[in-house]
Amino acid sequence: MNKVANALYASRKILLILWIILIVGFGFYAAKLPSVLGGNGFEMKGMYKDTEQLLVDKFDVSEAQVIVLFLKKDGVSDSKFQQTIAQYMQKAKDKSDASKVDIPTASNKMIKGSTAYGIIHFNHDDGTMDKRVEKIRTLSAEETEVSVKLTGGPIIEKDMNTASQADLAKAEAIGIPVALVVLLLAFGGVVAAAIPLMIGIVTVVTTMGVVYFFHPYTELSIFILNVIPMIGLALSIDFALLFINRFKEEIQTKSVEQAIKITIQTAGRSVIFSGLCVFIGLAGMLFIQVDIFQNVALGGMAVVFIAVFSALTLLPSILAILGTRINRLRILKVSEQGGQSRWRSFATFVMKKPVTMTIVSLIILLVALIPVRDMHLEIPSSEALPTKYESRQAFDTYNDTFINKNTADVYFLLEAKQDMLNEKPLTNAFTFIKQLKEDSLVKQVDSISTALNVKSSDQLQAMLENPQISAQTKPAVDSFINGHYMLIKATLDTDQNSDQAKDFVRKWKDKRSPFTVHIGGYPKFEQEIFDEIYEKAPYGLALVLFSTYVILMIAFRSLLIPLKAIIMNILSLTATFGLLVWLFQNGHLGLTESNIALVLPVFVFGLVFGLSMDYEVFLISRIHEVYHQTRDNNVATVEGLASTSKIITSAALIMIVITGAFAFTDVTPVKQMGVGIALAIFIDATIVRMLLVPSLMKLLGDANWWFFTKKRDKSSSNEQLKS
């Protein structure tokens, strides 16, 4: 690190100029990032996606649909209601260049009392969907005879993007001012307090500009708009706090050049190791081949890399230019010695009763994690959108009025090696339909058999061989058969989110058949997402745990300290999940009852496991320094805690404020993530850092440094032999 420190100091002016260029360049593209975001990120390669595409290609199923909800106003007759709907749907088709529309009538069950719905179909999205939606919205605003509300995938997606941007602005409006107050309390001066915020903003803007260039290669989820600022601000401010605090210590007795170089060698080293831990924690998500995990992993890894890079290049350049002026514009008198004295006394108190403190800490954590056993995970849907949005209100009304929530539709696409209307494949298809009907979970089967009311393949072939009947049955045949493909819809007697529905599609996916069987429908979508996470997450977990252990072992020359850190992290994270279940799933503290977003455990683990290692690295690095000088574990622990606890507490408080501000947002998964990260950091900075760390350091004594001691003793023996 000595050569790196010399090089960075020598290049400080060049680095500052380069950063100005980077900020201007990437800032331009950062502003464009929201325009390339779309979808909730739950896309993956698999049978579901392939089947959906086959339905589009072979059976003219539309790629996107806008649902139009009509509500009859008082004084409007039924005939006028239907006439107005038909006129509106035709105008909507013409104005939006839709492929077709489904117009509600009493016969097709799309009208119930004073409520009706129509569907506008789009066969392709050439990047103009937003413009098409706006044209339909303009048309809706002109309608006076009936109340018109729009919903469906494209509408909800657009509103979710709008809500995410509003949430980001709200979280920043809350988090940044409070973070500035905490920084002022930590440093006492405006200059020192402003720099971490500036570094955080630069990191976030630069990263968003970089991520913009990912969009031609991968679908970017709208949630990335919240994740990058959440991680970037919290991590950059943490790094800057540590760096500035060390610089302020060193500049009291040394020149600016010496202070910068020592800060890079000590605090800079900690930044590299802690950044590496966060980077690996996020990299673990790459094993899960679902777009949202890939997005968060790539965006998060990018912001971590830039946060470390800015902390090691931009921050030293600014501090080198400021020098002693870092202490200017002081508005609060901050006593470093008084703070250290209080923390020293607290650490000494805890270490006097290490067994009691350890037991108390573990009891608190174990009680908090009890609700985890009742955690119910679900994929975020339209319910993640705030109820104030019209698309959410309309979708709820559509679901409540027209959708049977106790059933689920599964689509089977049978692919034969020859034309499906040939004798053998047709016979096999009717056998498949019969087996489906015999399944205990199947409530109804819609197929060519039910459409034409035929019981066997022989009956169907006889109908098709009769020219007069064949002409009449052609529309029905075309709806279910196209060349080598036959479409079958099975309605299950369970809701689409149930475990039974997922087990059903798993069973039929593995069932032996003379056909290549393609399965679609929402239960298949959920089954693939859940299975992908459950199957791949352990690999990511193994990578994170093993890599973190090795990194910390190398950093601290210890075998026990990394193991303790990992176990304490797992305990505190599990306790966090328990509290999230208690808060959200059980609806405590005024929160609306909602299941836990499927992505949340993976996200919070990936983010917090690395983020909380910041404090471990900051704290143990200072303890390691003192132990290296004194060879006294107790003294090193007390002094390490005394010298770092104030800055770690400030850093944790800022991270809690930055991430916790998202608790006041409206998009449910983002709210859960913000609360989850804030809770995890709070538990880590209080129970773990204040109680468990000093207690376990005391109990294990010099064994904490076994790897370090062994190597040092061996080196000492070699020196004695030489002499």
Secondary structure, DSSP 4 states (H G I P E B T S, - for coil): -HHHHHHHHHTHHHHHHHHHHHHHHHHHHHTTGGGGB-S-S---SSHHHHHHHHHHHHH---SEEEEEEEEEPTT--HHHHHHHHHHHHHHHHHHHT-SEEE---TTTT-EETTEEEEEEEES--SS-HHHHHHHHHHHHHH--SEEEEEESHHHHHHHHHHHHHHHHHHHHHHHHHHHHHHHHHHHSBHHHHHHHHHHHHHHHHHHHHHHHTTTTTSPBPTTHHHHHHHHHHHHHHHHHHHHHHHHHHHTTTS-HHHHHHHHIIIIIHHHHHHHHHHHHHHHGGGGS-SHHHHHHHHHHHHHHHHHHHHHHTHHHHHHHHHGGGGG-SB-S---HHHHHHHHHHHHHHHHHSHHHHHHHHHHHHHHHHGGGGG--EE---GGGS-TTSHHHHHHHHHHHHH--TT-EEEEEEEE-SS-TTSHHHHHHHHHHHHHHHHSTTEEEEESHHHHHT-SSHHHHHHHHHSHHHHHHHHHHHHHHEETTEEEEEEEESS-TTSHHHHHHHHHHHSS--SSEEEEESHHHHHHHHHHHHHHHHHHHHHHHHHHHHHHHHHHHT-SHHHHHHHHHHHHHHHHHHHHHIIIIITT-TTPPP-PEETTHHHHHHHHHHHHHHHHHHHHHHHHHHHHHHH--HHHHHHHHHHHHHHHHHHHHHHHHHHHHGGGGSSSHHHHHHHHHHHHHHHHIIIIIIIIIHHHHHHHHGGGGGHHHHHHHHHHHHHHHHH-
